[in-house]
Amino acid sequence: MGSSRSRTGTRRSRGAPWPACLPAHHGDLRNALEEAALALVGERGPHGFTLAEACRRAGVSVSAPYKHFSDREALLASLALKGYEEQRRRYRTALAAHSDPVEQLAAFATAYVRFAAEERALFDITFLAGLDKSRHPELAAAGGALHDDLMPVTSRVAPDPDEAFELLVQVAAAAHGLALFQQQDMLPGPWNTRSSVEQQAARTARALAGRKTR
């Protein structure tokens, strides 16, 4: 009753502002700026702050970021890469928990919506910041790594490569849509809880995979 959650999911006392300045960590400027940007994204979304504001939040001069980041997009791209890496870690764990490919896809879909709920700011940066992957090829490579982890699973359900890719897209798109529906409170109350959305994602993945095995 006495607390609320930010966009990042971090609990803080109701009415209490985010601290005006994170610890400056002058010996670790890069991480300090990333932490500041992540907090600002949690409050305002990926388009709602400037690089100068991130500097003030980190407690450093406005010229400090240029030692590590050429501009605001470069800072967000660094965080997006961490978002991809965290997703890959979670998805690999989810896949390893099952041997049946249909259940692996259900576990992947569950992990997808869970990541969106637990790491809202990273999710928003990764998917909603509009980052230019031609300028940041490391992001395209990270997305490709997720594809490479999941295609062997869908290929066990649908041996045809085109159908396997189609299944991967369908499962990921369904999970992504459910994650956004929950974030934007677009589902009716009983269905908008985290556990319900996770169950819906898993059921949808099973249904999509089931269509390929008939």
Secondary structure, DSSP 4 states (H G I P E B T S, - for coil): --EEE-TT--EEETTPPPPSS----GGGHHHHHHHHHHHHHHHH-TTS--HHHHHHHHT--TTGGGGT-SSHHHHHHHHHHHHHHHHHHHHHHHHHT-SSHHHHHHHHHHHHHHHHHHTHHHHHHHHHS---TTT-HHHHHHHHHHHHHHHHHHHHH--SHHHHHHHHHHHHHHHHHHHHHHHTT-S-GGG-SHHHHHHHHHHHHHHHHHHHH-
